[in-house]
Amino acid sequence: MRPSPAHQPGPSATTPFQHRRARENSAFLAALAETGNARLAARRLRVHRSTYTKRRAKDRAFAAAWQQALAAFHRAPAESLPAPAFSRAPLRTSGGEPYIVRLKSGRLQLRRALPGQMTQAAQAHFLAHVGGTANLRLAAAQAGFAHTSFHRRRRRCPAFARAVEDNLDVACERLRSAIHQSFDLLAGPQIGESEEEWLDRVEDCPLPPMTVEEAMTLLRHHRR
């Protein structure tokens, strides 16, 4: 028995699969607009980046939305980013605080911290400054530790190492965007642009106009 026409889906009806894909694409585009980095956006969703690059190759609308998300990221001034909310928790242990470690056998063990050790608040402080400066040494100094202390932490804790790389990726994307803006300003006012309008753009740019050599020097001082 054939189903009645009322039960047959119309040509524009969407399937549950299409609804799910639309939600996935929307979540990815939101993460992309926030980070400016496709790999990091996909990692946040715990999906491999190739999943979305394949969709972009087959879907023109998704490809256009991808470019719009990147453009939105690069248009956002650094001042528009929310300031990191630092807790008032101490950055160093006073001694005797309990913490849990996992032994090589896989078992958990409760220990007492020695005085002057790095706290979770110090790690959060460091990550926030990495995301704002893309400079590991400066971020370590702001957290009150030598940069070698955080290098050791990265080697011992894969989750912390991933968090450092994620924050570096976002900060470096914003730094590159600011450098591109400064290149445009170096040429002076554009055709049809008054000097006053050009000066307004100079004031809005996070970085002053710079040459290629100056930009390369700036980049070398980051990701250290």
N, C-alpha and C positions, 0 to 999 in steps of 0.2 A: 504494500500500500504506500503510495507516494505521500510525502508530507504536504500539508496544505501550504499555499503561498505565504500565509501569515507567519509560518514557522521557519521560512527560509531566510537566511541572512541577506541583507541588501548588499549591493556592490561596495558601499562605503563603510560597512560594519567592520569593527576591529576585533581581533582575537585576543584572548588573555596573553598570548605570547607577545603580541604587538604592544599591549599595555605595559607589560613588564619591561620590554626593551625601551619604551619611551621613558619610563621611570629611571632606568639605568642611565640612559643618555642624559637626562635632565640632571641627575646627581653628579655625573662626570663633568658636565659643562659648568655646574656651580663650583665644583672643586677646581676646575681649570681656571675659571675667572678669579678665584681666590689666590691660586698659587702661581699661575703663568707657566706651569710645567706639567706636560702630559704624563710623564712617568710618575711624578709625585701624586698627581690627581688620581691616577689609576691605582696607585699603591694605597691611597687612603680608602679606596673602595674595595681593596683586596682583590683586584682584578688585574690581569696582565695588560699592559698597555696595548699589545697587538690586537686585543679584542676590539678596542675603539678605533685603532688606525685602520683595521679592515672595514669597519662600518663606515668610516669617513670616506674610504675609497669607493664605496658602493652607493653612498647616500649623499647627494649634493646638498640637501637641506642641512644635514648634520655637519657636513664639511663647512658650510657657511656659518653655522652656529658656533663651530669650533673657532673659526677666525674671529668672530665677534667676541667670544669669551676671552681670547688672547688680547684683543684690542682693548677690552674693558680693563683687563689687568694692567696693561701698560699705560692706560690713561689715568689710572688712580694715582694721585700724588702720595708720596710717602707720609705726608702729614695726616692723610685720611685714615691711616691704619690705627686700630685701637692700641693704646699704650699698654705694654705688658703690666699685668697686675702682680706686683711682687708681694709676697706674704711677709709678715713680720717674724716668721720663724727664723731661728738662728742659722747662720751658714756653716757654723762649726759645732761639733758636739762638745758639751762641757765635761763629758765622761760619765759612763754608767748607763747611758740610754740603751734600752733593749733593741736588738734588731735580729733578723732571721737570715741565715745563710744556708745555701744548699751545698752539702758536702759532695765529694767525688763519687761517693756511693749512691748519691741520689737522695739521701735522707736530709731532712731539715734540722737545723740546730739553732737554738736561741743563744745569742751572745750579748756581751755588754761592750758598748763602744768605748774606745780610748779617747782622751781629750784631744780636741783639735781635728777630728776627722770630718770629712765632707758629709753634709746632710743632704736630704732630698731637696730641701729649699735651695741649697747652693747649686745643685744640678739644674733645677728649674730656672734659677737666676741666670746661669750660664747659657742655657738654651735660648732664653728670651733675648739675651744680648747677641747671640750668634744670629738669630733671625733678624735682628735689627741692624747689624753691622757687617755681617759676613767675615768677621775678623776673629779668629779663635783666640789669639793672644790677648786682644783687648777684652773679649768676653770673659776670659779666665781672670783677668785682673779685676774686672768689675765684680766678679763673684768672690774675690779674695783668695784665689789659689793660683799657683803656678800653672802654666798651660800644660806642663808635663803630667800634672795630676789628672787632668781630664783626658789626656792621651791614654794613660793607663786605664782609666775608667772605660774608655771606648774599646780597648782591647779585651777587657774582661766581661763587658756587658754588651751583647749584640743589640739589644733593644735601645740602649743609650746611644750606641754608634749610629743606628738608623735614625734616631731622633736628631742627632747632630747633622747628618747629611740632609735630612728633610729641611731643617731650618737654614742650612747653607744654600740649598737649591733656591728657596724662596728669596733669600736675601740677595743672592747673586743675580737672579733674574731682575730684581728691582734695580740693582746697581747697573746692570747692562742697559736697562731702559733709560735710566737717568743719564748715562754716558751718551746714548743715542740722541737724547734731547739736547745735550750740551754741544754735540757736533753740529746740529742744525742751527744753534745759536751762534756758533763761531763764524759762520758766513755773513753775519749781519742781518739787517732787515730783509725780508723776502720781497719779491715784486708786489707792489701795491700795499705794502705794510709800512706804516709810519714808524719813525724811530721811537716814538712813545709806546706804540704797541709792542715793538720788539723788546724794549726795556721791561715792559710788563711780563713778557714771556721769560726774560732773564730772571726776574724776581721769583716767578713761579717755579722755575726749574730747581730741583734739589741740588744740582751741582753747577758751578760756574762754567762758562764756555772753556773748553780745553782742546789741546791738540791731540793727535794720535799718540804721540810719545807720552804725554801726560796721562792719558787714559790707560795706557799699558802699565805705567808705573803704579797707578791707582789699583789696577786689578792685581798686580803682583803683591800688593800689601794685604790682600784679602785671601781668604781660604787658608790662612796659615795657622 
